[in-house]
Amino acid sequence: MSDNPELLSTDEAKAKRNEARQNRKKKGLIIVNTGDGKGKTTAALGILLRAWGRDMRIGGIQFFKHETASFGELKALKKWALN
């Protein structure tokens, strides 16, 4: 936190922020990862794990190009019994 009094929040500003936080509605969120190259699944799984770690409700859908695919992500989910 800054020692500069001009940058510190006032009690009124803190009260307004706290009131806004109390009145905030919970909303859903949909994230779609697309594009060429690697990293989409890793990014999606990272977001899911972080949300799950905070006790949020999560869900994920992944479309595979091959019916007989055996991707590492699927193997990991089976190990966790989350398939």
C-alpha positions in Angstrom: 0.0 0.0 0.0 1.2 3.5 -0.7 2.2 6.0 1.9 0.9 8.8 -0.3 -2.3 10.1 1.3 -3.6 11.1 -2.2 -3.6 7.5 -3.3 -5.3 6.1 -0.2 -9.0 5.2 -0.3 -11.4 7.2 1.7 -13.9 5.5 4.1 -16.7 6.6 1.7 -15.0 4.9 -1.2 -14.4 1.7 0.8 -18.1 1.7 1.8 -19.2 2.1 -1.8 -17.0 -0.8 -2.9 -18.2 -3.0 -0.1 -21.8 -2.2 -1.0 -21.2 -3.0 -4.7 -19.6 -6.3 -3.8 -22.6 -7.3 -1.6 -25.1 -6.4 -4.4 -23.2 -8.2 -7.1 -25.1 -11.0 -8.8 -23.4 -14.3 -9.6 -23.2 -14.9 -13.3 -22.2 -17.7 -15.5 -19.3 -17.6 -17.9 -18.7 -19.4 -21.2 -15.1 -19.4 -22.6 -14.4 -20.8 -26.1 -10.8 -21.5 -27.0 -10.2 -21.7 -30.7 -7.4 -21.4 -33.2 -4.5 -23.2 -34.7 -1.6 -24.6 -32.8 -1.2 -25.8 -29.3 -2.2 -24.6 -25.9 -6.0 -24.4 -26.1 -6.7 -27.5 -24.0 -4.0 -26.6 -21.5 -5.5 -23.1 -21.1 -9.0 -24.5 -20.7 -8.0 -27.1 -18.1 -6.1 -24.5 -16.2 -9.1 -22.3 -15.9 -11.3 -25.3 -14.9 -8.9 -26.4 -12.2 -8.6 -22.9 -10.8 -12.4 -22.4 -10.6 -12.8 -25.9 -9.2 -10.2 -25.1 -6.5 -12.4 -22.2 -5.5 -15.4 -24.4 -5.2 -17.1 -23.0 -8.3 -19.4 -25.2 -10.4 -17.5 -26.1 -13.6 -18.1 -28.0 -16.8 -16.1 -28.6 -20.0 -16.8 -29.8 -23.5 -14.1 -30.8 -25.9 -14.6 -31.9 -29.5 -12.2 -34.6 -30.8 -11.5 -35.1 -34.4 -10.8 -38.8 -34.0 -13.2 -41.3 -32.3 -10.4 -43.6 -31.2 -8.2 -40.8 -29.9 -6.3 -41.4 -26.7 -5.1 -38.0 -25.6 -3.2 -37.3 -22.4 -6.0 -35.2 -21.1 -8.4 -38.1 -21.2 -6.0 -40.4 -19.5 -5.5 -37.9 -16.7 -9.2 -37.4 -16.2 -9.7 -41.2 -16.0 -7.0 -41.4 -13.4 -8.9 -38.8 -11.4 -12.1 -40.6 -12.1 -13.6 -37.5 -13.7 -14.6 -38.9 -17.1 
